[in-house]
Amino acid sequence: MEKNVGKKFFECHPSFWDEINNVGLRNVYICSVLASRMMVPRQKGLIVNISSAAGVRYFFNVPYGVGKAAIDKMSADMAEELKHYKVAVVSLWPGTVKTEKSYDWLRSGMLSKLTKIPQAQIERMIEKGETPEFVGRGVVCLACDYQILKKTGCVLLTGDLSNEYMFLDNDGKIPSNMRSVNVALDFFGFTSAAKLIPSFLKIPATFLHLSSNKFYKL
């Protein structure tokens, strides 16, 4: 990822696709196959595949976004084949996650170069972001939900799960939700206006799908 920062897909060696999607997409498929073989005989189970909003909008580079879109589609199709065995499959979108790598890239300026988002804005996103433990709490809540099959095949956001299941991050707070109107305003540079909008005002989830560039907008 780092050595190809700023390059178009045709400027990268074709093996860049494998470097990204052998670790992500291919690994998700193999793990899902093996997990399903254990869950189907038991007639219960849950597979949670981690994806992101890069599946609907350009982010980082071509192989990365295609991999995320494929994970979402794969989760939906697997859910269709597994629902008769009472095995649920969902795609989970975390927000901005506070990992060691994200902090390294933040300090080096790499994150700003990869995303083309100003450094100051990236810093705010990380500050208001979520820990890996927050994502894990969402997974635990899904695993404990006896009505999980109602969610099978869907894309779920960690911020929405926090509101539904009432869990917090390590600091006792709820991280920013990508569906919040104030988060969207800040992302597009309207920082002052964002401060005036309460965080509970949300953009409908269907708008995330409609924001996809897959269809020509008449």
FENJOPE-V147869 format. One record per pair of residues at least 4 apart in sequence whose ideal C-beta (glycine too) atoms are under 8 Angstrom apart, sorted by sequence separation. I is the first residue (numbers start at 0). GAP is how many residues later the second one is. If there is no record, write none. Layout:
BEGIN
i=I gap=GAP
i=I gap=GAP
END
This chain:
BEGIN
i=0 gap=4
i=6 gap=4
i=7 gap=4
i=11 gap=4
i=13 gap=4
i=14 gap=4
i=15 gap=4
i=16 gap=4
i=17 gap=4
i=18 gap=4
i=19 gap=4
i=20 gap=4
i=21 gap=4
i=22 gap=4
i=23 gap=4
i=24 gap=4
i=25 gap=4
i=26 gap=4
i=27 gap=4
i=28 gap=4
i=29 gap=4
i=30 gap=4
i=31 gap=4
i=32 gap=4
i=33 gap=4
i=34 gap=4
i=35 gap=4
i=36 gap=4
i=37 gap=4
i=50 gap=4
i=52 gap=4
i=53 gap=4
i=59 gap=4
i=60 gap=4
i=61 gap=4
i=62 gap=4
i=63 gap=4
i=64 gap=4
i=65 gap=4
i=66 gap=4
i=67 gap=4
i=68 gap=4
i=69 gap=4
i=70 gap=4
i=71 gap=4
i=72 gap=4
i=73 gap=4
i=74 gap=4
i=75 gap=4
i=76 gap=4
i=77 gap=4
i=78 gap=4
i=82 gap=4
i=97 gap=4
i=98 gap=4
i=99 gap=4
i=100 gap=4
i=101 gap=4
i=102 gap=4
i=103 gap=4
i=104 gap=4
i=105 gap=4
i=108 gap=4
i=109 gap=4
i=110 gap=4
i=111 gap=4
i=116 gap=4
i=117 gap=4
i=118 gap=4
i=119 gap=4
i=120 gap=4
i=121 gap=4
i=122 gap=4
i=123 gap=4
i=124 gap=4
i=129 gap=4
i=130 gap=4
i=131 gap=4
i=132 gap=4
i=133 gap=4
i=134 gap=4
i=135 gap=4
i=136 gap=4
i=137 gap=4
i=138 gap=4
i=139 gap=4
i=140 gap=4
i=146 gap=4
i=147 gap=4
i=155 gap=4
i=156 gap=4
i=157 gap=4
i=158 gap=4
i=159 gap=4
i=160 gap=4
i=161 gap=4
i=167 gap=4
i=168 gap=4
i=175 gap=4
i=178 gap=4
i=179 gap=4
i=180 gap=4
i=181 gap=4
i=182 gap=4
i=183 gap=4
i=185 gap=4
i=189 gap=4
i=190 gap=4
i=191 gap=4
i=192 gap=4
i=196 gap=4
i=202 gap=4
i=204 gap=4
i=205 gap=4
i=206 gap=4
i=6 gap=5
i=20 gap=5
i=21 gap=5
i=38 gap=5
i=39 gap=5
i=53 gap=5
i=58 gap=5
i=59 gap=5
i=81 gap=5
i=82 gap=5
i=96 gap=5
i=97 gap=5
i=104 gap=5
i=105 gap=5
i=111 gap=5
i=116 gap=5
i=129 gap=5
i=142 gap=5
i=150 gap=5
i=155 gap=5
i=161 gap=5
i=167 gap=5
i=168 gap=5
i=177 gap=5
i=184 gap=5
i=185 gap=5
i=202 gap=5
i=38 gap=6
i=52 gap=6
i=53 gap=6
i=58 gap=6
i=81 gap=6
i=95 gap=6
i=103 gap=6
i=104 gap=6
i=110 gap=6
i=111 gap=6
i=141 gap=6
i=144 gap=6
i=160 gap=6
i=161 gap=6
i=167 gap=6
i=168 gap=6
i=176 gap=6
i=177 gap=6
i=184 gap=6
i=3 gap=7
i=8 gap=7
i=37 gap=7
i=51 gap=7
i=57 gap=7
i=81 gap=7
i=111 gap=7
i=114 gap=7
i=175 gap=7
i=3 gap=8
i=38 gap=8
i=56 gap=8
i=116 gap=8
i=184 gap=8
i=185 gap=8
i=35 gap=9
i=58 gap=9
i=78 gap=9
i=101 gap=9
i=104 gap=9
i=141 gap=9
i=184 gap=9
i=34 gap=10
i=53 gap=10
i=54 gap=10
i=78 gap=10
i=108 gap=10
i=111 gap=10
i=35 gap=11
i=53 gap=11
i=77 gap=11
i=78 gap=11
i=110 gap=11
i=162 gap=11
i=182 gap=11
i=3 gap=12
i=34 gap=12
i=161 gap=12
i=181 gap=12
i=184 gap=12
i=54 gap=13
i=55 gap=13
i=75 gap=13
i=161 gap=13
i=181 gap=13
i=53 gap=14
i=54 gap=14
i=74 gap=14
i=141 gap=14
i=162 gap=14
i=31 gap=15
i=52 gap=15
i=53 gap=15
i=54 gap=15
i=74 gap=15
i=75 gap=15
i=158 gap=15
i=161 gap=15
i=181 gap=15
i=51 gap=16
i=54 gap=16
i=74 gap=16
i=105 gap=16
i=158 gap=16
i=180 gap=16
i=181 gap=16
i=182 gap=16
i=31 gap=17
i=50 gap=17
i=54 gap=17
i=105 gap=17
i=157 gap=17
i=158 gap=17
i=159 gap=17
i=179 gap=17
i=181 gap=17
i=137 gap=18
i=158 gap=18
i=0 gap=19
i=71 gap=19
i=141 gap=19
i=158 gap=19
i=159 gap=19
i=179 gap=19
i=181 gap=19
i=183 gap=19
i=50 gap=20
i=70 gap=20
i=105 gap=20
i=137 gap=20
i=140 gap=20
i=144 gap=20
i=156 gap=20
i=158 gap=20
i=179 gap=20
i=180 gap=20
i=27 gap=21
i=49 gap=21
i=50 gap=21
i=156 gap=21
i=158 gap=21
i=179 gap=21
i=180 gap=21
i=48 gap=22
i=156 gap=22
i=176 gap=22
i=179 gap=22
i=180 gap=22
i=102 gap=23
i=134 gap=23
i=137 gap=23
i=140 gap=23
i=175 gap=23
i=178 gap=23
i=179 gap=23
i=50 gap=24
i=101 gap=24
i=133 gap=24
i=137 gap=24
i=140 gap=24
i=178 gap=24
i=48 gap=25
i=136 gap=25
i=176 gap=25
i=178 gap=25
i=48 gap=26
i=140 gap=26
i=178 gap=26
i=101 gap=27
i=137 gap=27
i=46 gap=28
i=97 gap=28
i=129 gap=28
i=133 gap=28
i=95 gap=29
i=129 gap=29
i=137 gap=29
i=178 gap=29
i=95 gap=30
i=136 gap=30
i=177 gap=30
i=46 gap=31
i=97 gap=31
i=95 gap=32
i=96 gap=32
i=97 gap=32
i=95 gap=33
i=96 gap=33
i=97 gap=33
i=98 gap=33
i=133 gap=33
i=94 gap=34
i=95 gap=34
i=96 gap=34
i=97 gap=34
i=133 gap=34
i=46 gap=35
i=94 gap=35
i=96 gap=35
i=133 gap=35
i=54 gap=36
i=93 gap=36
i=132 gap=36
i=133 gap=36
i=132 gap=37
i=96 gap=38
i=130 gap=38
i=129 gap=39
i=130 gap=39
i=46 gap=40
i=48 gap=40
i=50 gap=40
i=52 gap=40
i=93 gap=40
i=19 gap=41
i=44 gap=41
i=45 gap=41
i=46 gap=41
i=48 gap=41
i=49 gap=41
i=50 gap=41
i=51 gap=41
i=93 gap=41
i=133 gap=41
i=20 gap=42
i=24 gap=42
i=31 gap=42
i=35 gap=42
i=39 gap=42
i=42 gap=42
i=43 gap=42
i=44 gap=42
i=45 gap=42
i=46 gap=42
i=47 gap=42
i=48 gap=42
i=49 gap=42
i=50 gap=42
i=51 gap=42
i=19 gap=43
i=23 gap=43
i=27 gap=43
i=38 gap=43
i=42 gap=43
i=43 gap=43
i=44 gap=43
i=45 gap=43
i=46 gap=43
i=48 gap=43
i=91 gap=43
i=18 gap=44
i=19 gap=44
i=23 gap=44
i=42 gap=44
i=45 gap=44
i=47 gap=44
i=49 gap=44
i=15 gap=45
i=20 gap=45
i=24 gap=45
i=28 gap=45
i=39 gap=45
i=129 gap=45
i=159 gap=45
i=16 gap=46
i=20 gap=46
i=24 gap=46
i=27 gap=46
i=31 gap=46
i=35 gap=46
i=38 gap=46
i=91 gap=46
i=128 gap=46
i=15 gap=47
i=19 gap=47
i=23 gap=47
i=39 gap=47
i=91 gap=47
i=127 gap=47
i=128 gap=47
i=38 gap=48
i=127 gap=48
i=156 gap=48
i=11 gap=49
i=20 gap=49
i=24 gap=49
i=35 gap=51
i=124 gap=51
i=8 gap=52
i=89 gap=52
i=8 gap=53
i=6 gap=54
i=8 gap=54
i=59 gap=54
i=59 gap=55
i=127 gap=55
i=58 gap=56
i=3 gap=57
i=31 gap=57
i=0 gap=59
i=0 gap=60
i=87 gap=60
i=87 gap=61
i=89 gap=61
i=89 gap=62
i=92 gap=62
i=94 gap=62
i=123 gap=62
i=124 gap=62
i=0 gap=63
i=85 gap=63
i=87 gap=63
i=88 gap=63
i=89 gap=63
i=90 gap=63
i=91 gap=63
i=92 gap=63
i=94 gap=63
i=87 gap=64
i=88 gap=64
i=89 gap=64
i=90 gap=64
i=91 gap=64
i=92 gap=64
i=93 gap=64
i=94 gap=64
i=89 gap=65
i=90 gap=65
i=91 gap=65
i=92 gap=65
i=120 gap=65
i=82 gap=66
i=89 gap=66
i=91 gap=66
i=120 gap=66
i=120 gap=68
i=82 gap=69
i=81 gap=70
i=82 gap=70
i=116 gap=70
i=120 gap=70
i=78 gap=73
i=79 gap=73
i=78 gap=74
i=75 gap=77
i=74 gap=78
i=75 gap=78
i=95 gap=79
i=74 gap=80
i=94 gap=80
i=95 gap=80
i=94 gap=81
i=94 gap=82
i=71 gap=83
i=94 gap=83
i=49 gap=85
i=92 gap=85
i=47 gap=91
i=47 gap=94
i=45 gap=96
i=45 gap=97
i=54 gap=100
i=45 gap=102
i=50 gap=104
i=4 gap=105
i=5 gap=107
i=1 gap=108
i=4 gap=108
i=4 gap=109
i=0 gap=113
i=52 gap=125
i=55 gap=152
i=55 gap=153
i=56 gap=154
i=52 gap=155
i=55 gap=155
i=56 gap=155
i=57 gap=155
i=55 gap=156
i=56 gap=156
i=55 gap=157
i=55 gap=158
END
